[in-house]
Amino acid sequence: MDRIRLRGGRPLKGVIPIGGAKNAALPLMAASLLTDGPLVLTNAPALDDTRTMAKLLEQHGLAVAHDQEARTMTLGGTATNLVAPYDLVRKMRASVLVLGPLLARYGEAKVSLPGGCAIGTRPVDLHLKGLEQMGAKIELDSGYMTARAPEGLRGAKVYFTQVSVGATENLLMAATLADGITELVNAAREPEIDDLAHCLIAMGAKIEGIGTDRLRIEGVKSLHGATHAIVPDRIEAGSFACAAGITGGEVLLQGARLEHLGTVARVLREAGVEVDEAPEGVLVKRLSGLRGVDVMTEPFPGFATDMQAQFMALMAVAEGASMITETIFENRFMHVPEMNRMGARINVHGSSAIVRGVSRLSGAPVMATDLRASVSLILAGLAAGGETIVNRVYHLDRGYERLEAKLAAVGADIERLPG
């Protein structure tokens, strides 16, 4: 099993290109089920999660071609198999996003329940309730969701009792082919949802309210192929912004969009990290010390839960104390014991972590538990004295493309050690 070795203490300086967003690419790939295509996605990242989604779509009967050098993915065809099996769905929760498109276009689908994951349970009840309001009949049996709408889905007014990115995406895709008008109220507003909506419009969908919490979709008879550029990955950009901050460096995040960082940019500035729009992306630098700042994770435009672990690494070496409160997932502090092994002073109390900054962390062998925890430990290693070995880094490859190469290119002493 691969490991990553770091020797910290080097300020990062240079340019880091930001790839296409994982959390945008996965629903966009699922949207290919809505048409014979071809759907051409540019700025497509090469990640373990996109490879898993490609395998899932291929077993449904679609053709998927990924030109990694050109960063282009082409998807198309007619589904010949309407079952999403457990062996693939268990690897990635986003696999549940095939449910809405399959049901809307083919009138039925059988998708494995995704189960729990390391950072907490994420039930699919909002997905199912919304589809039932649109006329689907859904049965749960032997670990599978079997959904049928033999006469097609119909428009409905769906109110989400809590903000859910996945449910918003699933119902948005399903509604494009439903009969009549669908309203999604209290919909998630993440940039990745805007990106999906713009792609669906390019495919012939009729959608209003993009960027708000109320989406109005007028169903059409069919969608057609399109070409769409995947939005830059705001979580990758935020992670590298923390890397510049924790090392006292200066990095241009090439292709990043400042408006997509939302509250993350504001909080970084409060902590002493300069974050400014630049002609080619976002410029991040730290000229003086770091200050402790309190944060609470919230749906966009609030502070992203996917940035919580990275920001905690930054606060571990800030002056003073900070309180980080996690409101989205219940098990998202598993990186804390590993950071404490490196000399951090972090105490967890329920859904909050109190971080008392130290002057310097110390290198140590640590173990990654999930995707964002992995990168947070690498950030800690960038700031630590001595050598840090991060074990179980296969998590990283789900959401970060060539992470160690990108960091090495701006001055980090980092390498991957084959397992």
Long-range contacts (C-beta under 8 A, 24 or more apart in sequence): 1-391, 1-392, 1-394, 1-419, 2-393, 2-394, 2-416, 2-417, 2-418, 2-419, 3-389, 3-390, 3-391, 3-393, 3-416, 3-417, 3-419, 4-378, 4-381, 4-389, 4-390, 4-393, 4-396, 4-404, 4-414, 4-415, 4-416, 4-417, 5-387, 5-388, 5-389, 5-390, 5-414, 5-415, 5-416, 5-417, 6-363, 6-378, 6-381, 6-382, 6-384, 6-387, 6-388, 6-389, 6-390, 6-412, 6-413, 6-414, 7-363, 7-386, 7-387, 7-388, 7-413, 8-247, 8-361, 8-363, 8-381, 8-382, 8-383, 8-384, 8-385, 8-386, 8-388, 8-413, 9-247, 9-383, 9-384, 9-385, 10-247, 10-382, 10-411, 10-412, 10-413, 11-247, 11-248, 11-249, 11-250, 11-411, 12-243, 12-244, 12-247, 12-249, 12-250, 12-251, 12-382, 12-407, 12-410, 12-411, 12-412, 13-249, 13-250, 13-251, 13-410, 13-411, 14-251, 14-252, 14-409, 14-410, 14-411, 15-251, 15-252, 15-254, 15-409, 15-410, 16-240, 16-251, 16-252, 16-253, 16-254, 16-406, 16-407, 16-409, 16-410, 17-254, 17-255, 17-406, 18-232, 18-233, 18-236, 18-237, 18-240, 18-253, 18-254, 18-255, 18-256, 18-281, 19-43, 19-45, 19-71, 19-232, 19-233, 19-236, 19-401, 20-44, 20-45, 20-71, 20-229, 20-230, 20-231, 20-232, 20-233, 21-45, 21-191, 21-192, 21-195, 21-230, 21-231, 21-232, 21-233, 21-234, 21-235, 21-236, 22-47, 22-49, 22-50, 22-233, 22-235, 22-398, 22-399, 23-165, 23-190, 23-192, 23-233, 23-235, 23-306, 24-191, 24-192, 24-195, 24-196, 24-230, 24-231, 24-233, 25-49, 25-50, 25-53, 25-73, 25-230, 26-50, 26-53, 26-92, 26-94, 26-97, 27-94, 27-97, 27-169, 27-173, 27-192, 27-196, 28-195, 28-196, 28-199, 28-228, 28-230, 29-53, 29-54, 29-57, 29-64, 29-73, 29-75, 30-57, 30-94, 30-97, 30-98, 30-100, 30-101, 30-169, 30-173, 31-101, 31-173, 31-196, 31-199, 31-200, 31-203, 32-57, 32-62, 32-75, 32-76, 33-57, 33-60, 33-62, 33-79, 33-98, 33-101, 33-102, 33-105, 34-101, 34-104, 34-105, 34-173, 34-176, 34-177, 34-200, 34-203, 34-223, 35-76, 35-203, 35-222, 35-223, 35-224, 35-225, 36-76, 36-77, 36-78, 36-225, 37-62, 37-74, 37-75, 37-76, 37-77, 37-225, 38-74, 38-75, 38-76, 38-225, 39-74, 39-75, 39-76, 39-199, 39-203, 39-225, 39-226, 39-228, 40-72, 40-73, 40-74, 40-75, 40-225, 40-226, 40-227, 40-228, 41-72, 41-73, 41-74, 41-75, 41-227, 41-228, 41-229, 41-230, 42-71, 42-72, 42-227, 42-228, 42-229, 42-230, 43-71, 43-229, 43-230, 43-231, 43-232, 44-71, 44-72, 44-73, 44-230, 45-71, 45-230, 45-233, 45-401, 46-71, 46-401, 47-397, 47-398, 47-399, 47-400, 47-401, 48-394, 48-397, 48-398, 49-92, 49-94, 49-398, 49-399, 52-88, 52-91, 52-92, 52-95, 53-92, 53-94, 53-95, 55-88, 56-84, 56-88, 56-89, 56-95, 56-98, 57-98, 59-85, 59-88, 60-84, 60-98, 60-102, 76-225, 79-105, 79-106, 82-106, 82-108, 82-109, 82-110, 83-109, 83-110, 83-111, 84-109, 84-110, 84-111, 84-112, 85-112, 86-112, 86-143, 86-144, 88-112, 89-113, 89-114, 90-114, 90-115, 92-398, 93-117, 93-122, 93-166, 94-166, 96-124, 96-127, 96-166, 96-170, 97-166, 97-169, 97-170, 97-173, 99-127, 99-131, 99-145, 99-147, 99-170, 100-127, 100-131, 100-169, 100-170, 100-171, 100-172, 100-173, 100-174, 101-173, 101-174, 103-131, 103-136, 103-147, 103-148, 103-149, 103-153, 103-174, 104-149, 104-152, 104-153, 104-173, 104-174, 104-175, 104-176, 104-177, 104-178, 105-177, 107-148, 107-149, 107-150, 107-151, 107-152, 108-146, 108-147, 108-148, 108-149, 108-150, 109-145, 109-146, 109-147, 110-144, 110-145, 110-146, 110-147, 111-144, 111-145, 111-147, 112-143, 112-144, 112-145, 113-140, 113-143, 113-144, 113-145, 117-370, 118-331, 118-334, 118-369, 118-370, 119-329, 119-331, 119-332, 119-334, 119-370, 120-329, 120-330, 120-331, 120-332, 121-330, 122-166, 122-329, 124-166, 124-167, 126-160, 126-161, 126-162, 126-164, 126-167, 127-164, 127-166, 127-167, 127-170, 127-171, 129-158, 130-156, 130-158, 130-160, 130-167, 130-170, 130-171, 130-184, 131-170, 131-171, 131-174, 133-157, 133-158, 134-158, 134-171, 134-174, 134-175, 134-178, 134-182, 152-177, 152-178, 152-179, 153-177, 153-178, 153-179, 153-219, 154-178, 154-179, 154-180, 155-179, 155-180, 155-181, 155-182, 155-217, 155-218, 155-219, 156-182, 156-183, 157-182, 157-183, 157-185, 158-182, 158-183, 158-184, 158-185, 159-185, 159-186, 160-184, 160-185, 160-186, 160-187, 160-188, 161-186, 162-186, 163-187, 163-188, 163-213, 163-299, 164-188, 165-190, 165-192, 165-193, 165-299, 168-193, 168-215, 169-193, 169-196, 172-196, 172-197, 172-200, 172-207, 172-215, 172-217, 173-200, 175-217, 175-219, 176-200, 176-203, 176-205, 176-206, 176-207, 176-217, 176-219, 176-220, 176-223, 177-219, 177-220, 177-221, 177-222, 177-223, 178-217, 178-219, 179-219, 180-218, 180-219, 181-216, 181-217, 181-218, 181-219, 182-216, 182-217, 182-219, 183-214, 183-215, 183-216, 183-217, 184-214, 184-215, 184-217, 185-213, 185-214, 186-213, 186-214, 187-212, 187-213, 187-214, 187-215, 188-213, 188-299, 188-300, 189-213, 189-299, 189-300, 189-301, 190-299, 190-300, 191-231, 191-234, 191-257, 191-260, 191-300, 192-231, 194-231, 195-230, 195-231, 198-228, 199-226, 199-228, 202-226, 202-227, 202-228, 231-257, 231-260, 232-256, 232-257, 232-260, 234-260, 234-261, 234-262, 234-264, 234-304, 235-304, 235-306, 235-307, 235-372, 235-399, 236-399, 236-400, 237-261, 237-281, 237-282, 238-264, 238-304, 238-307, 238-310, 239-307, 239-310, 239-375, 239-379, 239-400, 240-284, 240-406, 241-265, 241-268, 241-273, 241-275, 241-282, 241-284, 242-268, 242-307, 242-310, 242-311, 242-313, 242-314, 242-379, 243-379, 243-382, 243-407, 243-412, 244-273, 244-284, 244-285, 244-286, 245-271, 245-272, 245-273, 245-284, 245-286, 245-290, 245-314, 246-290, 246-313, 246-314, 246-317, 246-379, 246-380, 246-382, 246-383, 247-382, 247-383, 247-412, 248-286, 249-285, 249-286, 249-410, 249-411, 250-283, 250-284, 250-285, 250-286, 251-283, 251-284, 251-285, 251-410, 252-278, 252-280, 252-281, 252-282, 252-283, 252-284, 253-281, 253-282, 253-283, 253-284, 254-280, 254-281, 255-280, 255-281, 256-281, 256-282, 257-281, 257-282, 258-282, 262-300, 262-301, 262-302, 262-303, 262-304, 263-295, 263-298, 263-301, 263-302, 263-303, 263-304, 264-303, 264-304, 264-307, 264-311, 267-293, 267-295, 267-303, 267-311, 268-314, 271-314, 271-315, 271-318, 272-318, 273-314, 289-318, 289-319, 290-314, 290-315, 290-317, 290-318, 290-319, 290-357, 291-318, 291-319, 291-320, 292-318, 292-319, 292-320, 292-321, 292-322, 292-355, 292-357, 293-318, 293-322, 294-322, 294-323, 294-324, 294-325, 295-322, 295-323, 295-324, 295-325, 296-324, 296-325, 296-327, 297-325, 297-326, 297-327, 297-328, 298-327, 298-328, 299-328, 305-329, 305-332, 306-372, 307-372, 308-332, 308-372, 309-335, 309-372, 309-373, 309-375, 309-376, 310-372, 310-375, 310-376, 310-379, 312-336, 312-339, 312-346, 312-353, 312-355, 312-376, 313-339, 313-376, 313-377, 313-379, 313-380, 313-383, 314-379, 315-355, 315-357, 316-344, 316-345, 316-346, 316-355, 316-357, 316-358, 316-361, 316-380, 316-383, 317-357, 317-358, 317-359, 317-360, 317-361, 317-383, 318-355, 318-357, 319-357, 320-356, 320-357, 321-354, 321-355, 321-356, 321-357, 322-354, 322-355, 322-357, 323-352, 323-353, 323-354, 323-355, 324-352, 324-353, 324-355, 325-351, 325-352, 325-353, 326-351, 326-352, 326-353, 327-351, 332-370, 332-372, 334-369, 334-370, 334-373, 335-368, 335-369, 335-372, 335-373, 335-376, 335-377, 338-366, 338-367, 338-368, 338-369, 338-373, 338-377, 339-366, 339-376, 339-377, 339-380, 341-365, 341-366, 342-366, 342-380, 342-381, 342-384, 342-388, 343-384, 344-380, 360-384, 360-385, 361-385, 362-386, 363-387, 363-388, 364-388, 364-389, 365-389, 365-391, 366-390, 366-391, 367-391, 367-392, 368-392, 368-393, 368-395, 368-396, 369-395, 370-395, 371-395, 371-396, 371-398, 371-399, 371-400, 372-399, 375-400, 375-403, 378-403, 378-407, 378-414, 381-414, 382-407, 382-412, 382-414, 389-417
